Amino acid sequence: MLFIVISILLLLGNQILTSILVFFPIHLVEYLSSLSWLVLGYIGLAFLGWCLGSDTISRK
């Protein structure tokens, strides 16, 4: 009985992790690719500004 419970928990955990780590990023990439290049450029520039901005604040 314990073996069956552990097996079911492992299978459910595997399904949950697979859906989170595999299918969610795929859906995210599909969503981002459906946006226009201009919006993707703004997102990229905002990310770069965030990365570089946090670096200069830590130097003060």
Sequence and secondary structure as in RCSB ss.txt:
>XXXX:A:sequence
MLFIVISILLLLGNQILTSILVFFPIHLVEYLSSLSWLVLGYIGLAFLGWCLGSDTISRK
>XXXX:A:secstr
 HHHHHHHHHHHHHHHHHIIIIIHHHHHHHHHHHS HHHHHHHHHHHHHHHHHHHHHTT 
